[in-house]
């Protein structure tokens, strides 16, 4: 089985916070121009040991992994055939996500 990570690449941008004027900052803050938003530059991405599985990345961003109901929905959705409506994934990524989510569901009981 191919190994995939469940998170996107790590970003080492020294100034990842962006304000409405386009100025970058090390920390989040607000001033008379509004608050800053998280917007790290892609040039500072550092890859993880393994390529990220887009299905697991989406699951991690959208759901609480301890929610057995959400886990069962995702497992059922993958089992019925991944249609690519949430994200594009290859066959090995789909197989890997199914195995990971089934194992996670077993731990959540």
C-alpha positions as CSV (number, residue, x, y, z in Angstrom):
1,X,0.0,0.0,0.0
2,X,1.2,3.5,-0.8
3,X,1.8,5.7,2.2
4,X,0.2,9.2,2.3
5,X,0.1,12.0,4.9
6,X,-3.2,13.3,6.3
7,X,-2.1,16.9,6.3
8,X,-1.0,19.5,3.8
9,X,2.7,20.6,3.5
10,X,4.2,22.5,6.5
11,X,4.5,26.2,5.7
12,X,7.6,28.0,7.2
13,X,6.6,31.6,6.1
14,X,8.2,34.0,8.6
15,X,5.4,36.5,8.1
16,X,2.2,34.5,7.3
17,X,-0.3,37.1,8.5
18,X,-1.6,39.5,5.8
19,X,-3.6,42.7,6.4
20,X,-5.9,44.6,4.0
21,X,-3.1,46.8,2.8
22,X,-1.0,43.8,1.7
23,X,1.6,44.2,4.6
24,X,2.8,41.0,6.2
25,X,3.3,40.3,9.9
26,X,4.7,37.6,12.2
27,X,1.7,37.6,14.5
28,X,-2.0,38.1,14.2
29,X,-3.2,41.5,15.2
30,X,-5.9,44.1,14.4
31,X,-5.5,47.9,13.9
32,X,-7.5,50.7,12.3
33,X,-7.1,48.9,8.9
34,X,-8.8,45.8,10.2
35,X,-7.6,42.4,11.3
36,X,-5.0,40.3,9.7
37,X,-5.8,37.0,8.0
38,X,-3.8,33.8,7.7
39,X,-2.3,33.8,4.2
40,X,1.1,32.0,4.1
41,X,3.0,32.2,0.9
42,X,3.3,28.9,-1.0
43,X,7.0,29.5,-1.7
44,X,7.7,28.6,2.0
45,X,5.9,25.2,1.8
46,X,8.1,22.4,3.2
47,X,6.9,18.9,2.1
48,X,6.1,16.2,4.6
49,X,7.8,12.8,4.4
50,X,4.9,11.5,2.3
51,X,2.6,13.1,-0.3
52,X,-0.7,14.4,1.3
53,X,-3.9,12.4,0.7
54,X,-6.4,15.0,-0.4
55,X,-9.4,13.0,1.0
56,X,-7.8,12.9,4.5
57,X,-6.8,16.5,4.3
58,X,-10.4,17.5,3.5
59,X,-11.7,15.2,6.2
60,X,-9.3,16.7,8.8
61,X,-10.3,20.3,7.8
62,X,-14.1,19.6,7.8
63,X,-14.8,17.1,10.6
64,X,-14.0,16.2,14.2
65,X,-12.2,12.8,13.9
66,X,-13.8,11.6,17.1
67,X,-17.3,12.1,15.6
68,X,-18.3,8.5,14.7
69,X,-21.3,9.7,12.6
70,X,-19.1,11.9,10.4
71,X,-16.6,9.0,10.1
72,X,-19.3,6.6,9.0
73,X,-20.6,9.1,6.4
74,X,-17.2,9.6,4.9
75,X,-16.6,5.8,4.8
76,X,-19.9,5.2,3.1
77,X,-19.3,8.0,0.6
78,X,-15.9,6.5,-0.3
79,X,-17.3,3.0,-0.4
80,X,-20.1,4.0,-2.9
81,X,-17.5,5.4,-5.3
82,X,-15.5,8.6,-4.9
83,X,-16.9,11.0,-7.5
84,X,-14.4,13.8,-7.0
85,X,-17.1,16.3,-5.8
86,X,-15.1,17.2,-2.7
87,X,-11.5,16.8,-4.1
88,X,-9.7,15.0,-6.8
89,X,-8.0,11.7,-5.8
90,X,-6.3,8.8,-7.4
91,X,-7.3,5.2,-6.8
92,X,-4.4,4.5,-4.4
93,X,-5.4,7.6,-2.4
94,X,-9.1,6.5,-2.3
95,X,-8.0,3.0,-1.0
96,X,-5.7,4.5,1.5
97,X,-8.3,7.0,2.8
98,X,-10.9,4.1,3.2
99,X,-8.4,2.0,5.3
100,X,-7.4,5.0,7.5
101,X,-11.0,6.1,8.1
102,X,-12.1,2.5,9.0
103,X,-9.3,2.2,11.5
104,X,-10.1,5.6,12.9
105,X,-13.7,4.6,13.3
106,X,-12.7,1.4,15.2
107,X,-10.7,3.6,17.7
108,X,-13.6,6.0,18.1
109,X,-16.1,3.4,19.4
